Amino acid sequence: MLLAARLMRPVSAAATLTNMTTLERAFILARSGECSCVAALVKRLDREGYDGRQIYGSLLRKQLRDLIKEASKRYLG
């Protein structure tokens, strides 16, 4: 996607009304049980106006996977 097009993309109220970083939002989503995997979490971040490209690196992805797994156990029994 061209940079200009990316900058013109609508940003949600959640991203603009808070000072929450992409990583903070990612950890909240991972703990919430609303995302089934890291790929879904990244798509959700993008939809909310955050930069999902910041979710990279094996350690970060492992942390998020573990939180998603823990949340799914908590909410699914």
Secondary structure, DSSP 4 states (H G I P E B T S, - for coil): --HHHHHHS---HHHHHS---HHHHHHHHHHHT--SSHHHHHHHHHHTTS-GGG--SHHHHHHHHHHHHHHHHHHH-
